[in-house]
Amino acid sequence: MVKFNKGILLLQKKYVLDLLSEVGMLKCRSIDSPMDVNTKLLPDQEELLEDAKRYKRLVGKLNYLTVIRPNITFAVNVVSQFLLALRTTRSRQ
């Protein structure tokens, strides 16, 4: 939080860094598009995820970030559609 004469500015840098650290992606390189366009997600694809609670928690945190980072809105929307049938994915070559 940064204070100014006319108000305050809330920054989400620590929130994002904590989130990246939690999922083991702190040292990953950034990319222009947060979602591989060749990934095809289907409700009955691949195996069920082992830790559904962790995935749901991550999607919730990403959903919160869409308010300040609209560039991730599409990717978060896509992964949010699979909260009832959480499965692994395989990128198409």
ABEGO torsion letter per residue (X at the ends): XBBBAAEBBBBAAAAAAAAAAAAGAAABBBBABABBAABBBBAABEBBBABAAAAAAAAAAAAAAAAABAAAAAAAAAAAAAAABBBBBBBBX
